Amino acid sequence: MGLAALLGATACGGGDDASASGGGSGLKVAYSSPVASQPSQQFLTDGLNAGAKELGWEVNVVDANLSADAQVSNVQTMVQQNVAAIGLWALDSGAMEGTYAQAKNANIPVIGVNSEGQNVTSTVWWGFNLCDTEEAPFKQAAKQIAEARPGGNVIVLGGPPVPSIQQNVKCFADAATAAGLKVINQSDNTKDTAAAAATLTADLFSKHKDVDAVWAYNDSTALGASTSATQAGLKISDGKSEGVIIQGANGDSDAIEAIKQGRITGTWDPDAYATGMAVLKAMDDAKKGATGKRYVVTAKYWDKSNIADYKSTDQLGYTLSTLPVTTN
């Protein structure tokens, strides 16, 4: 949705009677997506809409399209329009601080998705974007690969210079080294497309013919790596069989099909749909006075062993009270 649509649709906001008494129906809230075309962000938007429908709210999604400057401008507009609450996945948390302060001064709760800030009211996290326990998903990913390929050679594929992505890359790379794996190359798919990843990894596979595994920060990158691996004559492992292990993340529908077809090994599913609903839950809690919370959405790994049980999370019948979310 464009900026003009936001301007025309968010006149009702944080200072109305409903917000003064906590939650309520009819509130208009807004969300700044880092890149709305990304499949997981589309699932997240579906979850936002589902949560808003349950509450009787309206939610407008604005696309920053990987521009931190555009995101700052978009969120400033949300503040000026006095929306009831703001959610965003910050492309540059530091650049957002001034706008966060403006929102706080206007008594507008700000919910950070996989991002923090001094004036962020509460946060919603994908479980795999946390690296603070030994059970953290990307630490488990490193252990999985180390068990299947002890001492193996791993290529690590990051993405655009977004803090949450950089943190995930570091989490996996550090865990891989600790598990005895050798990170033989670390590159970034900054264009965030499967085609760009295919071009990037075609060159890498020609230089590193002894690669045992590829860890990719998202599914588009994993799918691109799969394409170039196949073109290089490499087999794709299902995690148990011979070949190159290729792990992605985001639980995109294309990745689910690729697992079924043996084109990638697995994907870490953050449950983006539940994440969108959790943002609305955090907004509702904040409007009722419950702030300073961290909502963590449970991640799940899909591979050949369990893919037959897969159901899209928008078909699981979540409500705001039954989300797979822990709160602390």
Buried (B, 14 or more C-beta within 10 A) or exposed (E): BEEEEBBEBBEBBBEBEBBEEEBBEEBBBBBBBBBBEBBBBBBBBBBBBBBBEBBEBBBBBBBBEBBBEBBBBBBBBBBEBBBBBBBBBBBBBEEBBEBBBBBBEBEBBBBBBBBEBEBBBBBBBBBBBBBEEEEBBBBBBBBBBBEBBEEBBBBBBBBBEBBBBBBBBBBBBBBBEEBEBEBBBBBBBEBBBBEBBBBBBBEBBEEBEEBBBBBBBBBBBBBBBBBBBBEBEBEBBBBEEEBBBBBBBBBBBBBBEBBEEBBBBBBBBBBBBBBBBBBBBBBBBBBEEBBEBBBBBBBBBBBBEEBEEBEEBBEEEBEBEEBBBEBE
